[in-house]
Amino acid sequence: MQPNRTEKTKKMTALTSRPAILPQLDALRVLKLSGALWFVIAVIGQAAFAAYILGFYGVSTAQGDFERMDGRVFHGFIDGDLLGNSLFLSHVLLAFIITFGAPFQLVPQIRNNFRTFHRWNGRLFLLVAVVMSVGALVLVYHRGVVGGAFVATGNTINAICILVFSAMTLRFALKRRFADHYRWAMRLFIAASGVWFFRLGFGFWAGITGGTMPGSAMDLTGPFDRFLGIGHAVIPLLVLELYLLVRDRGSAPARYAMAGGMVAVSAATALGIFMAAQIFWLPALH
C-alpha cells in the first residue's frame, strides 16, 4: 500500500503545483507577444521612413537638387560650409542603411538561419551607426541645432548611447555571450532609431490634439518641443529597460501589466507613424 500512497502524493503535488507554473508561463508568453506586436508595427514604420529617405533624399541627391532639401529640414545646405554640408548629406543617406537594415538583426529566424547575412549586416550596421553618431555630434556643435539646448542635449545623449551600445554589442558578440549581445543589440536598435522617434513624437502629439499641437513652435522652442528634444532619446530606452526587467524577473501580474502597457505603446507608435507619414513623409514625395 505504501507505493500507492507515494504515487498519490506525487500526483497531488503535481496537480497543486501546476496552476502556479502555468500562469507564469502564460504571462511570459503574453508579454513576449506584446513586444512582438510593437516590433512589427515599428518595422512597418521604419520601412515607411526608409522609403521616404530613399525617395526624397536619395532622389534629390541623384538629381543634384540640394536646394530641395532645404524645404524639409532646418540647417540643410549652407553656402560655404563644406564640412557641415558633407556631414549632413552623409547623415541622411546613411540613415537609410540604419533604418532599413537594423530590424533584420533582431528577427530570430534570420539570425539563426542566415548567420552569414546576420554577421555582415551587423558589422555594416555597427560601422554606420558609429560614423553617423560621430557626424551627428560634430554637426550639433559645429552648426548648432534648431530648438536650442534641449534638442542639442537630447541629440548628444542619443549619439553617446549609440557609441556605447555599439561597443557593448560588439564586445559580447566577440565573447560569444549571445544573450548579452542580443540585449545590447536591442538597446542599440532603439537608440539608433532616435531620429525616427523624434518624428513619431510630433506625429503622436498631432494625432491626440487634433493637429493643434499646443506647446510646439516652428523653431522648436515650445514646452512640448523641449520635452521631446530630450524625451526622444530617453523615453524609448526606459520603456525597453522596463520591458526587459519585467520579462526576466517580473511576477505574473507584473508581466500582464507590462503586456498591457506594451499594447498601449504599440497603439501610440501606430498613431505616431500614421501622422508622421501624413505630415512629414508623404508630402515630400509628391
Buried (B, 14 or more C-beta within 10 A) or exposed (E): EEEEEEEEEEEEEEEEEEEEEEBEEEBBEBBBEBBEBBBEBBBBBBBBBBBBBBBBBBEBBEEEEBEBBEEBEEBBBEEEBEEBBEBBBBBBBBBBBBBBBBBBBBBEEBBEEEEEEBEEBBEEBBEBBBBBBBBBBBBBEEBBBBBBEBBBBBBBBBBBBBBBBBBBBBEBBEEEEEEBBBBBBBBBBBBBBBBBBBBBBBBBBBBBEEEEBEBBEEEBBBEBBBBBBBBBBBBBBEBBBBBBEBBEEBEBEBBBBBBEBBBEBBBBBBBBBBBBBBBBBBEBEE
